[in-house]
Amino acid sequence: MKAKKNCLLLIKEFERELESIQSDWPKIEAVFLREEDILGFVETLEKLAEKTKNRHSINIIGTPPAKAASGEAKADEASSFFVFRINLWGSLSSVFDFLNYLENQPIYLSVEDIQLVRSEGGLAGFDKTAVPLAPGDVSAVLTIKVFAR
């Protein structure tokens, strides 16, 4: 009898917890990038680079796994994400300003890698995009993972 009471109490506690999670689900889901919002996110990154006075190049270098032909999600889809490579050219403080804004975005993301190279002056760039740098400026390459729905 006591075991049955404990079981009923656990069930009621589980139901309350489930209700709590369900009411928070829209807030949780909102931090994950939807595929249809990629362009808007890239535009946000571009605006952040401009706001922080960085010249930039942004590329998507990885996408979430595709759904099976039947429309069923793959087992690893719960951990799907987009990978972006962001090249920045500017002062060290402007690159740090960009990072600060990036980490305060309402989207769940992870900065996976940062490479900084201080310039002696001259041209820097990738993919035939030469960017003039002043002595003391930096070239930064960021790899970020943006988690998707």
MISETOR-624332 format. One record per residue (C-alpha): residue number from 1; residue in three letters; z negated, y, x negated. Coordinates in nm, 3 decimals, padded with zeros to 5 digits. Last residue first. Example, Ala and Ser with C-alpha at 12.3 -4.5 7.8 and 13.67 -1.06 7.14 Angstrom:
REM MISETOR-624332
<pt domar="2" vexba="SER" c3="-00.714" c2="-00.106" c1="-01.367"/>
<pt domar="1" vexba="ALA" c3="-00.780" c2="-00.450" c1="-01.230"/>
This chain:
REM MISETOR-624332
<pt domar="149" vexba="ARG" c3="03.443" c2="02.306" c1="-01.586"/>
<pt domar="148" vexba="ALA" c3="03.498" c2="02.428" c1="-01.941"/>
<pt domar="147" vexba="PHE" c3="03.285" c2="02.495" c1="-02.247"/>
<pt domar="146" vexba="VAL" c3="03.415" c2="02.754" c1="-02.491"/>
<pt domar="145" vexba="LYS" c3="03.414" c2="02.635" c1="-02.853"/>
<pt domar="144" vexba="ILE" c3="03.457" c2="02.907" c1="-03.111"/>
<pt domar="143" vexba="THR" c3="03.624" c2="02.910" c1="-03.450"/>
<pt domar="142" vexba="LEU" c3="03.592" c2="03.244" c1="-03.620"/>
<pt domar="141" vexba="VAL" c3="03.804" c2="03.368" c1="-03.912"/>
<pt domar="140" vexba="ALA" c3="03.693" c2="03.697" c1="-04.063"/>
<pt domar="139" vexba="SER" c3="03.885" c2="03.921" c1="-04.302"/>
<pt domar="138" vexba="VAL" c3="03.657" c2="04.187" c1="-04.441"/>
<pt domar="137" vexba="ASP" c3="03.676" c2="04.553" c1="-04.537"/>
<pt domar="136" vexba="GLY" c3="03.521" c2="04.657" c1="-04.870"/>
<pt domar="135" vexba="PRO" c3="03.843" c2="04.801" c1="-05.012"/>
<pt domar="134" vexba="ALA" c3="04.062" c2="04.907" c1="-04.720"/>
<pt domar="133" vexba="LEU" c3="04.269" c2="04.647" c1="-04.541"/>
<pt domar="132" vexba="PRO" c3="04.633" c2="04.661" c1="-04.433"/>
<pt domar="131" vexba="VAL" c3="04.724" c2="04.386" c1="-04.185"/>
<pt domar="130" vexba="ALA" c3="05.021" c2="04.157" c1="-04.243"/>
<pt domar="129" vexba="THR" c3="05.100" c2="03.943" c1="-03.941"/>
<pt domar="128" vexba="LYS" c3="05.339" c2="03.676" c1="-04.072"/>
<pt domar="127" vexba="ASP" c3="05.132" c2="03.391" c1="-03.927"/>
<pt domar="126" vexba="PHE" c3="04.813" c2="03.502" c1="-04.096"/>
<pt domar="125" vexba="GLY" c3="04.689" c2="03.828" c1="-04.235"/>
<pt domar="124" vexba="ALA" c3="04.579" c2="04.037" c1="-04.528"/>
<pt domar="123" vexba="LEU" c3="04.739" c2="04.330" c1="-04.706"/>
<pt domar="122" vexba="GLY" c3="04.586" c2="04.553" c1="-04.970"/>
<pt domar="121" vexba="GLY" c3="04.223" c2="04.633" c1="-05.042"/>
<pt domar="120" vexba="GLU" c3="03.974" c2="04.436" c1="-05.251"/>
<pt domar="119" vexba="SER" c3="03.880" c2="04.264" c1="-04.929"/>
<pt domar="118" vexba="ARG" c3="03.561" c2="04.073" c1="-04.851"/>
<pt domar="117" vexba="VAL" c3="03.621" c2="03.725" c1="-04.710"/>
<pt domar="116" vexba="LEU" c3="03.424" c2="03.596" c1="-04.413"/>
<pt domar="115" vexba="GLN" c3="03.453" c2="03.247" c1="-04.264"/>
<pt domar="114" vexba="ILE" c3="03.270" c2="03.165" c1="-03.944"/>
<pt domar="113" vexba="ASP" c3="03.257" c2="02.822" c1="-03.781"/>
<pt domar="112" vexba="GLU" c3="03.142" c2="02.660" c1="-03.457"/>
<pt domar="111" vexba="VAL" c3="03.042" c2="02.966" c1="-03.256"/>
<pt domar="110" vexba="SER" c3="02.938" c2="02.804" c1="-02.928"/>
<pt domar="109" vexba="LEU" c3="03.026" c2="02.914" c1="-02.581"/>
<pt domar="108" vexba="TYR" c3="02.881" c2="02.919" c1="-02.230"/>
<pt domar="107" vexba="ILE" c3="03.038" c2="03.222" c1="-02.059"/>
<pt domar="106" vexba="PRO" c3="02.830" c2="03.527" c1="-01.960"/>
<pt domar="105" vexba="GLN" c3="02.919" c2="03.693" c1="-02.292"/>
<pt domar="104" vexba="ASN" c3="02.625" c2="03.795" c1="-02.511"/>
<pt domar="103" vexba="GLU" c3="02.734" c2="03.585" c1="-02.809"/>
<pt domar="102" vexba="LEU" c3="03.071" c2="03.758" c1="-02.814"/>
<pt domar="101" vexba="TYR" c3="02.921" c2="04.107" c1="-02.800"/>
<pt domar="100" vexba="ASN" c3="02.703" c2="04.034" c1="-03.103"/>
<pt domar="99" vexba="LEU" c3="02.989" c2="03.864" c1="-03.286"/>
<pt domar="98" vexba="PHE" c3="03.212" c2="04.169" c1="-03.227"/>
<pt domar="97" vexba="ASP" c3="02.940" c2="04.400" c1="-03.361"/>
<pt domar="96" vexba="PHE" c3="02.911" c2="04.174" c1="-03.666"/>
<pt domar="95" vexba="VAL" c3="03.286" c2="04.213" c1="-03.728"/>
<pt domar="94" vexba="SER" c3="03.252" c2="04.591" c1="-03.687"/>
<pt domar="93" vexba="SER" c3="02.961" c2="04.595" c1="-03.934"/>
<pt domar="92" vexba="LEU" c3="03.162" c2="04.406" c1="-04.196"/>
<pt domar="91" vexba="SER" c3="03.449" c2="04.650" c1="-04.162"/>
<pt domar="90" vexba="GLY" c3="03.775" c2="04.533" c1="-04.013"/>
<pt domar="89" vexba="TRP" c3="04.010" c2="04.238" c1="-03.979"/>
<pt domar="88" vexba="LEU" c3="03.940" c2="03.968" c1="-03.723"/>
<pt domar="87" vexba="ASN" c3="04.102" c2="03.628" c1="-03.677"/>
<pt domar="86" vexba="ILE" c3="03.986" c2="03.434" c1="-03.372"/>
<pt domar="85" vexba="ARG" c3="04.049" c2="03.061" c1="-03.348"/>
<pt domar="84" vexba="PHE" c3="03.974" c2="02.930" c1="-03.000"/>
<pt domar="83" vexba="VAL" c3="03.867" c2="02.582" c1="-02.891"/>
<pt domar="82" vexba="PHE" c3="03.859" c2="02.501" c1="-02.520"/>
<pt domar="81" vexba="PHE" c3="03.596" c2="02.261" c1="-02.388"/>
<pt domar="80" vexba="SER" c3="03.533" c2="01.933" c1="-02.214"/>
<pt domar="79" vexba="SER" c3="03.190" c2="01.769" c1="-02.242"/>
<pt domar="78" vexba="ALA" c3="03.167" c2="01.644" c1="-01.885"/>
<pt domar="77" vexba="GLU" c3="03.529" c2="01.536" c1="-01.927"/>
<pt domar="76" vexba="ASP" c3="03.417" c2="01.248" c1="-02.152"/>
<pt domar="75" vexba="ALA" c3="03.437" c2="00.983" c1="-01.881"/>
<pt domar="74" vexba="LYS" c3="03.784" c2="01.093" c1="-01.776"/>
<pt domar="73" vexba="ALA" c3="03.811" c2="01.270" c1="-01.442"/>
<pt domar="72" vexba="GLU" c3="03.999" c2="01.103" c1="-01.163"/>
<pt domar="71" vexba="GLY" c3="04.322" c2="01.267" c1="-01.052"/>
<pt domar="70" vexba="SER" c3="04.504" c2="00.933" c1="-01.030"/>
<pt domar="69" vexba="ALA" c3="04.710" c2="01.029" c1="-01.335"/>
<pt domar="68" vexba="ALA" c3="04.390" c2="01.065" c1="-01.538"/>
<pt domar="67" vexba="LYS" c3="04.267" c2="01.415" c1="-01.601"/>
<pt domar="66" vexba="ALA" c3="04.367" c2="01.582" c1="-01.926"/>
<pt domar="65" vexba="PRO" c3="04.119" c2="01.625" c1="-02.210"/>
<pt domar="64" vexba="PRO" c3="04.003" c2="01.982" c1="-02.263"/>
<pt domar="63" vexba="THR" c3="04.208" c2="02.214" c1="-02.486"/>
<pt domar="62" vexba="GLY" c3="04.220" c2="02.290" c1="-02.858"/>
<pt domar="61" vexba="ILE" c3="04.376" c2="02.552" c1="-03.086"/>
<pt domar="60" vexba="ILE" c3="04.385" c2="02.852" c1="-02.852"/>
<pt domar="59" vexba="ASN" c3="04.483" c2="03.149" c1="-03.066"/>
<pt domar="58" vexba="ILE" c3="04.352" c2="03.504" c1="-03.103"/>
<pt domar="57" vexba="SER" c3="04.469" c2="03.760" c1="-03.361"/>
<pt domar="56" vexba="HIS" c3="04.268" c2="04.073" c1="-03.427"/>
<pt domar="55" vexba="ARG" c3="04.230" c2="04.423" c1="-03.563"/>
<pt domar="54" vexba="ASN" c3="03.866" c2="04.518" c1="-03.530"/>
<pt domar="53" vexba="LYS" c3="03.738" c2="04.851" c1="-03.399"/>
<pt domar="52" vexba="THR" c3="03.444" c2="04.705" c1="-03.200"/>
<pt domar="51" vexba="LYS" c3="03.598" c2="04.809" c1="-02.868"/>
<pt domar="50" vexba="GLU" c3="03.937" c2="04.676" c1="-02.982"/>
<pt domar="49" vexba="ALA" c3="03.794" c2="04.335" c1="-03.071"/>
<pt domar="48" vexba="LEU" c3="03.593" c2="04.327" c1="-02.748"/>
<pt domar="47" vexba="LYS" c3="03.905" c2="04.417" c1="-02.548"/>
<pt domar="46" vexba="GLU" c3="04.097" c2="04.133" c1="-02.715"/>
<pt domar="45" vexba="LEU" c3="03.816" c2="03.887" c1="-02.640"/>
<pt domar="44" vexba="THR" c3="03.812" c2="03.999" c1="-02.275"/>
<pt domar="43" vexba="GLU" c3="04.191" c2="03.954" c1="-02.258"/>
<pt domar="42" vexba="VAL" c3="04.147" c2="03.600" c1="-02.394"/>
<pt domar="41" vexba="PHE" c3="03.887" c2="03.535" c1="-02.121"/>
<pt domar="40" vexba="GLY" c3="04.120" c2="03.670" c1="-01.852"/>
<pt domar="39" vexba="LEU" c3="04.400" c2="03.444" c1="-01.977"/>
<pt domar="38" vexba="ILE" c3="04.169" c2="03.142" c1="-01.975"/>
<pt domar="37" vexba="ASP" c3="04.044" c2="03.200" c1="-01.619"/>
<pt domar="36" vexba="GLU" c3="04.276" c2="02.946" c1="-01.449"/>
<pt domar="35" vexba="GLU" c3="04.135" c2="02.672" c1="-01.671"/>
<pt domar="34" vexba="ARG" c3="03.783" c2="02.746" c1="-01.552"/>
<pt domar="33" vexba="LEU" c3="03.529" c2="02.855" c1="-01.810"/>
<pt domar="32" vexba="PHE" c3="03.173" c2="02.728" c1="-01.761"/>
<pt domar="31" vexba="VAL" c3="02.898" c2="02.986" c1="-01.705"/>
<pt domar="30" vexba="ALA" c3="02.967" c2="03.000" c1="-01.330"/>
<pt domar="29" vexba="GLU" c3="02.879" c2="02.632" c1="-01.279"/>
<pt domar="28" vexba="ILE" c3="02.514" c2="02.692" c1="-01.358"/>
<pt domar="27" vexba="LYS" c3="02.484" c2="02.985" c1="-01.118"/>
<pt domar="26" vexba="PRO" c3="02.667" c2="02.791" c1="-00.844"/>
<pt domar="25" vexba="TRP" c3="02.436" c2="02.489" c1="-00.906"/>
<pt domar="24" vexba="ASP" c3="02.107" c2="02.678" c1="-00.869"/>
<pt domar="23" vexba="SER" c3="02.061" c2="02.589" c1="-00.499"/>
<pt domar="22" vexba="GLN" c3="02.161" c2="02.230" c1="-00.570"/>
<pt domar="21" vexba="ILE" c3="01.913" c2="02.203" c1="-00.856"/>
<pt domar="20" vexba="SER" c3="01.623" c2="02.318" c1="-00.639"/>
<pt domar="19" vexba="GLU" c3="01.725" c2="02.086" c1="-00.356"/>
<pt domar="18" vexba="LEU" c3="01.739" c2="01.794" c1="-00.602"/>
<pt domar="17" vexba="GLU" c3="01.392" c2="01.877" c1="-00.732"/>
<pt domar="16" vexba="ARG" c3="01.253" c2="01.884" c1="-00.379"/>
<pt domar="15" vexba="GLU" c3="01.421" c2="01.549" c1="-00.301"/>
<pt domar="14" vexba="PHE" c3="01.282" c2="01.397" c1="-00.622"/>
<pt domar="13" vexba="GLU" c3="00.930" c2="01.510" c1="-00.532"/>
<pt domar="12" vexba="LYS" c3="00.969" c2="01.354" c1="-00.187"/>
<pt domar="11" vexba="ILE" c3="01.092" c2="01.029" c1="-00.342"/>
<pt domar="10" vexba="LEU" c3="00.806" c2="01.028" c1="-00.592"/>
<pt domar="9" vexba="LEU" c3="00.554" c2="01.078" c1="-00.313"/>
<pt domar="8" vexba="LEU" c3="00.711" c2="00.792" c1="-00.117"/>
<pt domar="7" vexba="CYS" c3="00.689" c2="00.563" c1="-00.422"/>
<pt domar="6" vexba="ASN" c3="00.326" c2="00.657" c1="-00.480"/>
<pt domar="5" vexba="LYS" c3="00.249" c2="00.577" c1="-00.116"/>
<pt domar="4" vexba="LYS" c3="00.427" c2="00.238" c1="-00.146"/>
<pt domar="3" vexba="ALA" c3="00.233" c2="00.159" c1="-00.463"/>
<pt domar="2" vexba="LYS" c3="-00.092" c2="00.241" c1="-00.281"/>
<pt domar="1" vexba="MET" c3="00.000" c2="00.000" c1="00.000"/>
